[in-house]
Amino acid sequence: MTTTNRLPAILLIPGHWLGAWAWDEVVEHLDPARERTVAMTLPGLDPADPARATRTLDDQVDAILAALAEADAAARPAVIVAHSGANAPVSVVLDRHPELIRRVVWVDSGPAASDVAFAPDLPDAVEDMPLPSFDALAQQASLEGLSADGLERFRTRAVPEPGPVLRQPIALSNPRRHAVPTTLVCCSLPSAQVREWAGAGHPMFAEVALLEDVTLVDLPTGHWPMWSRPADLAETIRVEAARR
């Protein structure tokens, strides 16, 4: 039996503007046969979907739950790997069905808090949010480690994030979500700073302070390690997915 077959099912969920393609290099290192790994394109991020700008956070949650059902997570809980803005739908999934998830691995991200929306003031008339200029994006997230070709691919393949997803606040009520084993892969912020801010009650890490079983792993690079350090990220995911 191969190491891959001993792994639980792993769902790879990308952040804003990205589809399943964002994980291609990681999957090549982690599970090239895709025996246990599924990279997802969330509703609203498929450029071929004519109604994609109307997709909601609830649609994304339902898609993740459908993928968990297909992976038979009720019989053998799966691992969810969530990058960046995927923390919104994944946090809701954790709240609704913590029993389906063996471990959640946050990639330069972390669990979202209840009643928070990514862009609550985005006007209703704005259908979606395109990828900003890289100068503007770099003010919000580190681009360290991305080549010119990588940035060009990002620009070419990025899909505008649906407005309803960005405006919808997250509703969480189940404290059992805090008991799901959790790994934070710290890329643009070192783990020591994450621990310090969580302990100090920083709102960005309010949920981290409530976690009952949390492991922090340093993977120094920018906000998109699936492109800047794909082999190292794949190995980190493999180790964390196998962890009890």
C-alpha positions as CSV (number, residue, x, y, z in Angstrom):
1,M,0.0,0.0,0.0
2,T,1.4,3.4,-0.9
3,T,1.7,6.4,1.4
4,T,-0.9,8.2,-0.7
5,N,-3.5,5.4,-0.2
6,R,-2.9,5.7,3.6
7,L,-3.9,9.3,3.5
8,P,-7.5,10.4,4.2
9,A,-9.3,12.2,1.5
10,I,-7.9,15.7,1.1
11,L,-9.9,18.7,-0.2
12,L,-7.8,21.6,-1.5
13,I,-9.8,24.8,-1.5
14,P,-8.2,28.0,-3.0
15,G,-8.8,31.6,-1.9
16,H,-10.2,34.5,-3.8
17,W,-10.0,34.7,-7.6
18,L,-8.7,31.1,-7.9
19,G,-9.9,27.8,-9.1
20,A,-8.7,24.2,-8.7
21,W,-5.9,25.0,-11.2
22,A,-4.1,27.0,-8.4
23,W,-3.2,23.7,-6.7
24,D,-1.8,21.9,-9.8
25,E,1.9,22.1,-8.7
26,V,1.0,21.0,-5.1
27,V,-1.0,18.0,-6.4
28,E,1.9,16.9,-8.6
29,H,4.0,16.6,-5.5
30,L,1.3,15.4,-3.1
31,D,-0.8,13.0,-5.1
32,P,-0.2,13.0,-8.9
33,A,-2.7,10.2,-9.5
34,R,-5.3,12.2,-7.5
35,E,-6.2,9.0,-5.7
36,R,-7.0,10.8,-2.4
37,T,-6.9,14.5,-3.4
38,V,-9.5,16.8,-4.8
39,A,-8.8,20.4,-5.8
40,M,-12.0,22.4,-5.8
41,T,-13.3,25.4,-7.8
42,L,-15.9,27.0,-5.6
43,P,-19.1,28.3,-7.0
44,G,-18.6,31.7,-8.5
45,L,-15.0,31.0,-9.6
46,D,-15.8,29.0,-12.7
47,P,-15.3,31.3,-15.7
48,A,-17.6,29.1,-17.8
49,D,-20.6,29.6,-15.4
50,P,-22.8,32.4,-16.8
51,A,-24.4,33.0,-13.4
52,R,-21.2,32.9,-11.5
53,A,-21.5,36.5,-10.2
54,T,-24.7,35.6,-8.4
55,R,-23.2,32.7,-6.4
56,T,-23.3,33.0,-2.7
57,L,-21.3,31.9,0.4
58,D,-24.1,29.4,1.0
59,D,-23.5,27.9,-2.5
60,Q,-19.8,27.5,-1.7
61,V,-20.6,25.8,1.6
62,D,-23.0,23.4,-0.1
63,A,-20.3,22.6,-2.7
64,I,-17.8,21.7,0.0
65,L,-20.3,19.6,1.8
66,A,-21.1,17.8,-1.5
67,A,-17.4,17.1,-2.0
68,L,-17.2,15.7,1.6
69,A,-20.2,13.5,0.9
70,E,-18.5,12.2,-2.3
71,A,-15.4,11.5,-0.3
72,D,-17.5,9.5,2.2
73,A,-16.3,11.7,5.0
74,A,-19.1,10.4,7.2
75,A,-17.3,7.1,7.3
76,R,-13.8,8.4,7.3
77,P,-13.4,12.1,8.0
78,A,-11.5,14.1,5.5
79,V,-8.8,16.8,5.7
80,I,-9.6,20.2,4.4
81,V,-6.8,22.5,3.2
82,A,-8.0,26.1,2.9
83,H,-6.1,29.0,1.5
84,S,-6.7,32.7,2.3
85,G,-10.3,33.8,1.6
86,A,-11.6,30.2,1.6
87,N,-11.7,30.6,5.3
88,A,-15.2,32.0,5.1
89,P,-17.0,28.9,3.6
90,V,-14.7,26.5,5.4
91,S,-15.4,28.1,8.7
92,V,-19.1,27.6,8.1
93,V,-18.6,23.9,7.1
94,L,-16.6,23.4,10.3
95,D,-19.5,24.9,12.3
96,R,-22.2,22.8,10.7
97,H,-20.4,19.5,10.4
98,P,-17.3,19.3,12.5
99,E,-17.6,15.5,12.6
100,L,-16.8,15.2,8.9
101,I,-13.4,16.8,9.2
102,R,-10.4,15.0,10.6
103,R,-8.1,18.1,10.4
104,V,-8.3,21.5,8.8
105,V,-5.0,23.0,7.4
106,W,-5.1,26.8,7.0
107,V,-2.6,28.0,4.4
108,D,-1.6,31.6,5.3
109,S,-5.1,31.9,6.7
110,G,-7.1,30.9,9.7
111,P,-10.7,30.4,11.0
112,A,-13.1,33.2,10.5
113,A,-15.1,34.7,13.4
114,S,-18.9,34.9,13.4
115,D,-20.8,37.9,12.0
116,V,-17.8,39.0,9.8
117,A,-18.0,39.6,6.1
118,F,-15.0,40.1,3.8
119,A,-16.4,43.3,2.2
120,P,-19.5,44.3,4.1
121,D,-19.6,47.8,2.6
122,L,-19.4,46.6,-1.0
123,P,-22.3,48.2,-2.7
124,D,-25.1,45.9,-3.9
125,A,-24.6,47.3,-7.4
126,V,-21.1,45.8,-7.6
127,E,-21.5,42.4,-9.1
128,D,-18.0,41.1,-8.5
129,M,-14.5,42.1,-7.5
130,P,-11.7,41.6,-10.0
131,L,-8.2,40.9,-9.0
132,P,-6.6,44.2,-8.1
133,S,-3.4,45.6,-9.6
134,F,-0.4,43.8,-8.1
135,D,0.8,47.1,-6.6
136,A,-2.6,47.3,-4.7
137,L,-2.6,43.6,-3.9
138,A,0.9,43.8,-2.4
139,Q,-0.4,46.3,0.1
140,Q,-2.7,43.5,1.5
141,A,-0.7,40.3,0.9
142,S,2.9,39.4,0.3
143,L,3.8,38.5,-3.3
144,E,7.2,37.1,-2.2
145,G,8.5,34.2,-4.2
146,L,6.2,34.7,-7.2
147,S,8.0,34.9,-10.6
148,A,7.0,37.2,-13.4
149,D,5.6,34.2,-15.2
150,G,3.6,33.2,-12.1
151,L,2.2,36.7,-11.7
152,E,1.2,36.6,-15.4
153,R,-0.6,33.3,-14.9
154,F,-2.3,34.7,-11.9
155,R,-3.5,37.7,-13.8
156,T,-4.6,35.7,-16.8
157,R,-6.5,33.0,-15.0
158,A,-8.0,35.0,-12.0
159,V,-11.8,35.2,-11.9
160,P,-13.6,38.1,-10.2
161,E,-14.9,37.2,-6.8
162,P,-18.7,37.3,-6.6
163,G,-20.1,40.2,-4.7
164,P,-22.6,38.1,-2.7
165,V,-19.8,36.0,-1.4
166,L,-17.9,39.1,-0.2
167,R,-20.9,40.8,1.4
168,Q,-22.4,37.9,3.2
169,P,-21.6,37.7,6.9
170,I,-20.5,34.4,8.4
171,A,-22.9,32.9,10.9
172,L,-21.3,30.5,13.4
173,S,-22.8,29.0,16.6
174,N,-21.3,25.5,17.2
175,P,-18.4,25.5,19.7
176,R,-17.6,21.9,18.5
177,R,-15.8,23.6,15.6
178,H,-13.0,24.6,18.1
179,A,-12.3,20.9,18.8
180,V,-11.4,20.0,15.2
181,P,-7.6,19.4,15.0
182,T,-6.1,22.4,13.2
183,T,-2.9,23.3,11.5
184,L,-1.9,26.8,10.7
185,V,0.7,27.0,7.9
186,C,2.4,30.4,8.6
187,C,3.9,31.9,5.4
188,S,3.7,35.7,5.3
189,L,3.6,36.0,9.1
190,P,5.8,33.8,11.3
191,S,4.2,31.5,13.8
192,A,5.6,33.4,16.8
193,Q,3.8,36.5,15.7
194,V,0.6,34.6,15.1
195,R,0.8,33.1,18.6
196,E,1.5,36.5,20.1
197,W,-1.4,38.2,18.3
198,A,-3.8,35.4,19.1
199,G,-2.8,35.6,22.8
200,A,-3.3,39.3,22.8
201,G,-6.8,39.0,21.4
202,H,-6.1,40.5,17.9
203,P,-9.4,40.3,16.0
204,M,-7.8,38.6,13.0
205,F,-6.8,35.7,15.2
206,A,-9.7,35.7,17.7
207,E,-10.8,32.2,16.7
208,V,-7.2,30.8,16.9
209,A,-7.2,31.5,20.6
210,L,-10.2,29.2,21.1
211,L,-8.8,26.2,19.3
212,E,-8.3,23.1,21.5
213,D,-5.8,21.3,19.3
214,V,-3.6,23.5,17.1
215,T,-0.3,23.1,15.4
216,L,1.6,25.9,13.8
217,V,4.1,25.3,11.0
218,D,6.4,27.9,9.5
219,L,6.8,28.0,5.8
220,P,8.3,31.3,5.1
221,T,7.3,32.8,1.8
222,G,4.5,35.0,0.4
223,H,0.8,34.6,0.6
224,W,0.6,32.1,-2.3
225,P,2.9,29.2,-1.3
226,M,1.2,26.8,-3.7
227,W,3.2,28.7,-6.4
228,S,6.3,29.9,-4.5
229,R,7.0,26.7,-2.5
230,P,4.7,24.0,-4.0
231,A,6.9,20.9,-3.0
232,D,7.4,22.2,0.5
233,L,3.7,22.9,0.9
234,A,2.8,19.5,-0.4
235,E,5.1,17.8,2.1
236,T,3.6,19.9,4.9
237,I,0.1,18.9,3.9
238,R,1.1,15.3,3.7
239,V,2.6,15.3,7.2
240,E,-0.4,17.2,8.7
241,A,-3.0,15.0,6.9
242,A,-1.4,11.9,8.5
243,R,-1.3,13.5,11.9
244,R,-3.7,12.2,14.6
